[in-house]
Amino acid sequence: MDATRQATRLEAITGRFDPWLLGLIGALLCLGVVMVGSSSVAQATSPTYYLTKHLVFLAAGGIAGAWVMRTELKTVERYAQWLPIIGLVLLLMVAIPGLGVTVKGARRWINLGITNFQPVEAVKLMVVVWLAAYLKRFSEEVSASWKAIIKVIGVACAFAGVLLIVQKDFGSSALILALTAAMLVLGGAHLPRLITPIVALLPFLGAMILLEPYRVRRLTSFTDPFKDPFGDGYQLANALMAVGRGEWFGAGLGASVHKLSYLPEAHTDFIMAVIAEELGFVGVCLVVALYAGLVARALWVGLKCVEMRRHFAGYCAFGIALWIGIQSTVSIGVNLGILPTKGLTLPLISYGGSSIAMTMAAMGLLLRISYELERARRQVALRRDAFGGSPSAPSGAPVPSAPSPRAATAAPVVTPIAAATRQDPRGTSRLRPRIEPTFGRYSA
């Protein structure tokens, strides 16, 4: 056969990474490098100490993200069922003497020798991947029964309980619970069934706040931080003064006053206050627009995946979008005095080794989802062109590049494999129809 008429296999088709996602992620990372360098000049003996470490963590996160980008989603899904166990083990490891590290009164880090690692940052991504795999397998049960919902909430409560009891991390536990509830809603959970266990958890969360005096002081100081500006309201009072000083266009890049040892954690939790002071209202709007664009694009990618019945990929994209959206909203709200103080960083912008590395890994997964989505769309288009407008075709079947005129006039020959796949209304490339789990039994 002529070289120009050789068959092309569907597996040879490649995708591409979504350019909008690449641009938005790159813009947030670049802004983060600039603002970490600006906000950390007075946080250490060397003005570039935290900037240098941030660049090192970015490089490590880039390696993690690149590795995830090259990993097939089916491989990620295959091991997703083990992630809750791995996550709980990681969270409990901080309690091991000699391995757990206490920083500023909080025991939330694991000593890796060259640096400390905060396992909760990895757990956030694990929760997203596990929930995506679970919702793909049991979406019908989640929408129609209590049992499937209670199982998910039980796993989320186990994570939250370990975080509250062992690590005393209320912010991350609340984030995981909110992320779980939001993904269940997107997965089709019946709202009345979901609201009941959430309402039952509220007294427990309230008790955890009341049992820790510093959490109560954060709530009371949040209502009026200037009542005790040198005590419990110190952080929020300085953050609000920094925001007010920025006005419309800011004091100028590097011209922040409150970062000079007045505003605690200026390069991590309160970096948004420095952005507001140096770049003003316009800078704040730019940051909000970048996050809104990233979340919206991730949701769009997830929606397109679900429309193509790539449910695991779609739920992963939804989960990452919710994670970034919730955490960035809480962080910005804390800096602007809208929400009580929580120890949550601004994703992709704030300084933080574990946070930036695991967020980069999540971005790598999101880009991989966009790559496989584009590849699937091209494969469907090629099937449609090669098999008479039907997207259903065997995944390994050769697709003729240019049929001869004689073959075009002849009656089409339908092979048993093509007939089997054409009979599947869902357009799957498997020889047997996809099996959907239902109430205790399985049906095609």
N, C-alpha and C positions, 0 to 999 in steps of 0.2 A: 504493500500500500504506500502511496505517496506520503512524504513526511508532512505535507500540509493537510492531509486528510486523516492523520492519526487521531485516535480517540483521546479525549480529555476527561480525566477522572474528577469527580466532584471533590475528592480529598485534596486535590492540588490547588483548589481555589483558596485564596487567602483573604483575610479581612483587613481592616485598618482601625487604628485607635481614633476615637472620636476627637476631632480637632477642637471642638468647643470645650470639652473636658480638659484637654491638654492645656489650652490657653488659660482657663480659669484657675486650674491648679497651679500653673506656672506663675500667674500674677499674684496669687496669695502667698506662694513661697518667696517670691522676690520681695514683696512688701514685708513679709516676716523677717527676712534677713536685714533689711534696712532698719526696721523698727527695733529689733533685738539689739543691733549695733548702737542705735541711738539711746534706747532706754536703759541699757546696762552699763553705761560709762562710769557710774558712781556706785555700782553694786559690788565691785571687787577692787583689789589693789591695782590691777591693770585694766585700762579702759576697754581693751579688746579681749579680755579673758572669756567672757560669756559668748561673745560673737564667734571666737575661734572654736569653742566647744559646740556651739550651735551648728557651725558649718560641718564639723566632724559628724555630729548626729544626723545632719541632713544627708551626708554621704552614705552613712550606714542605712538610713531610711530609704535612700535611692536604690541601694543594693537589694534591700528587702522588697521594695516595690517592683524592681525589675524582675526579680525571681518569681513573684506572684504573677506578673504580667505574662510570663512564659509558661505558666502552669495551666493545663487544661482544666476547665470547670468540672468536668466529670471526675477528675482526680480529687479536686477539693471536696466535691459532694460525697465521694466514696468514704472519706474519713470523717465526715461531719458528725456522725453519731457519737464519736468519742470525745468531742470537744467539751461538753459539760464536765466530764470527769477530769480532763486535763486542766480546765479552768479552775475548778474547785481546788485541785491539788496545788496549783500555782498560788492561789490566794492564801492557802493555809501554810505555805512554805515560809511566809514572813514571820510566823510565830516560832520557827525553829531557832534556838539560841545559836549565835555565831553566823547564821545565814541571813536572818532578818535584820534590817537596818532601820534605826529610828532617826528621823530628820525633823527637827523643830517640833518634837513631842509626838509625832505621828509615825507609827511603825507600819510602813506601806511599801518598803523597798526590799529587794533581794540583792545581796552583795555578789556581783559577778567577777570580782577581782579588779578588773580595769575600770569598771563603772557600776552604778546601781541601776537596777531595773525595777519598774513599777508594774507588777503583773496585771493590775486592773485595766491597763491600757490594752493589753493583749486580749483580756477577757471580753472587752466590748466588741472586738471583731469576731471572737469565737461565738458570742451570743447571736450576732447577726447571721453568721454562716449556718449555725445549728438550727436557728429558727427558720431560715430559708429552706433547708432540707426537710425539716419537719412539716412545714406548711405545704410543700410540694407533695409529700406523701399522704398527708392526712387532712387535706383541705376540706373534704366533704364532712369528716367527723368534726372538725373545728367549727363548721357552720351549723351543725345539727345536733351536737351532743355536749354534755358537760365534761365528760371524761377527758377528751382531747385538750380542752381549754385548761382544766385543772392541772394536767400534767405540765403544760408550758408554764403556768403561773407558779407551780411548785418548784421548777428548776430556777426560775427568776428569783423567787423568794429565798432559795438556798444561796444563790450568789449574794443577794442583798443582805441576808443574815450574816454571812461570813464577813462581808465588808463592814457592817455595822458593829459586830461584836469583836472581831479580831483587829480590824484596821481602823475602826471608828471613822469611816469615810461615808458620810451621809450623802454628799453630792453625787458620787459615782453610783451608789446604790439606788438613789432616786432616778438617775439617768437610765440605768438598766431596766428598772421597773416601767418607766415611761416608754422606753424603746420597745419593750416586750408588748405592752398594751397596744401601741400604735401599729406594730407589725401584725398583731392578731386581728385588728380592725381591717387592715389591708388584705389580710388572708381570708376574710369573709366571716369572722366570728360574729355570732349573734350578740348584738349589743346588750340586751337585758341580761344575758348569761355572763357577759364580760363585766358589766358594771357591778354585779353583786359581789364577786370576790374582791374587786377593787375597793368598794365601800367597806368591806370587812377588814381590809388592810389598813385603812386610815387610822383607827385607834392605835394600832401597833406603831405606825410611823409617828403619831403624835406622842406616844409614850417614849419613843427613842429620843425625841427632841427634848422632852421635859427631864429625862434622866441625866442629860449632859448639860451642866450649867452654862458652858460656853455657847452652846447652840441657842439657849434661851436668850443670852445676852446679845447674840447676833440678831435675833428677831426684834428685840426691843430697841437696839441701837439703829436698826434699819429704818424704823419709823421716824426717828429724829436723831441723826448722827451728830448734829452740832450741840446736842444737849450734853454730851461728854466727848468733846473733840480730841482730847488727849488720852482717852481711855478706850472704851469699847467702840466708840464711833470714829476712831482715828483713821482707819483705812478708808472707810467710805467718805468721811469728811474731806480728806485730801484728794480722793478721786473726783469728788464733785467740784472741788475748787479747780482742779486741773481741767476738767471738762468746761467749766465756765470761763476759764482764762483763754481757751482756744477760740471762742466766739465763732465767727463765720468761716474764716480762712486760716485760722491757727496762728500761733506765734512764730512759726517757721520750723523747718526740720532741724532738730538738734537744740532748739531753744527752750525746751521744757525746763521748768524750775522744780516742779514737784518730783521729778525723777532723781533729783540730787539728794538722796537719803531721806526725803520727806514721805514719799509714797512707797510703802512696803510692796515687795514682789512686783516692781514696776515692769520687769521683763517677762513675767509669767502671767499671774492671775489678773494683774491690773494694767496690762499693756494697752488695752483699749483706751484707758484714760490718758495715757501718753500720746496715743494717736490723736485723740480729740484735742489735746492741748497744742500739739505741734501742727496738725493738719486741719483742725477746726471741724465745723459742721460738714463741710464738703468732704473731708477725709473720712468722717464717720459714714456718710452716705455712700461713699465709694466702697468701703469695706462691706457694708450691708448689701450693696448691689452685687458684689462679687460672691458672697455667700448665697444670696438668693438665686443668682444665676447657676451656681454649682449644684445647689439642691434641686432646682427646677430641671436642669439637664439630666441629673441622675434619675429623677422620677420619670422623665420622658423616656430614657433608655430602659428603665424597668418596665414601663408600660408597653413599649414595643416588644420587649422580650416575652411578656405575658401574652400579647396578641399572637405571637408566633408559637405559643405553647412551650416556651422555654421558661418554665415556672421557677426553677431554682435560680437561674440567672436573674430573673425579674425580681424575686423577693430579696436577693442579695443587694441589688441596686436600690430597692426601696429601703432596706435596712440601713445601708450606708448613708443614703440621703437623710433619713430620719436622725441618725446619729449625729452627723455634721450639723444638721439644722437645729436640733435640740440643744446640743452643747454650745454652739455659737450664740444662740439666742440667750441662753442662761448667762454665758460669760459677758456678753454685751449688756444684758440687763443688770447684772451685778455692778459693772463699771459705771453705769448711768444712774444707779440708785433705784432701779425699778424692782429689783429682786434682792433678797437677803444674800449676804456674802457666802459664796461657795468656792471650794477649791478646784475649780474647773478652768483649764486653759482655753485659749482661743485657738481652735484647730488650724494647723498649717502656718500660724503666725507666731504664737507664743514660743518662748524658749522652753525646752524640755526634751530630754533624751528619749525616754520611753514613749512620751506622747507623740513627738514628731515622727519617730521611727514607725510606730504602729499605725499612725494616720497615713503615712506614706504607703504602708503595705495595703491599707484599705483602698487608697487611691489606685494602687496597682491592680487590685481585684476589680475595681470599677472600670478601669480601662480595659482589662481583659474581657469583661462582660461586653463592652462596646465593640471590641474586636470580633468576638464570636458572633455577636448580633449581626454585624455587617457581613461576616463570612456566610452566615446562614441565609441572609437576604440574597446574596449573590448566588448561592447554590439553588435557592428556590427559583430565582429568575432563570437560571440556566436549565433547570428541570422543565420549567414551563415552556421555554423555547424548544427544547429537544423532544418533549413528549406531548406535543400537540396541545399546549396550554394547560396541562395538568401539572401541578407542582409535586405530585406524588411520584417518586421514582426511587429505585434502590440506591442507597448511598454509595455503593461501590461500583455501580454500573457505569460502563463507559458511555460518554455522550458524544455522538458523531458530530464532527465539526462542520461538514458540508455534505449532505446526502446527495446522491446522484439523481438526475432527472428521472431515470427509470424507476429508481426506488421510491421516488416521490409519488409517482402515478400508481404504483402497486398498492394493494391492500396492506395496511399496517399489520405487522406481526406482533402479537401480544404474548410475551413470555409468561410463564407461570408466576415468576417473581414479580414482574410488573403488574400482573393482574391482582396479585395478593395485596400489593401496596396501594393500588388504585382503589381497592374496595374499602380501605381505611379512610373514613371521612375526616379524620384529624390530620391527615397528611404526614404521618410519621414514616420514617424510613425503615422501621423495624419490620420483620417478616410477620410478627404477631402483633395484634393491637395492644396498645398501652393499657395496662391493668390499673384501674383506679381503686384504691381501698375504700370500702363502705362499711356499714354497720356490722362489724364482726364477720363479714364474708367478702369475697372478692368476685367482681364481675367485670367482664370485658367492656 
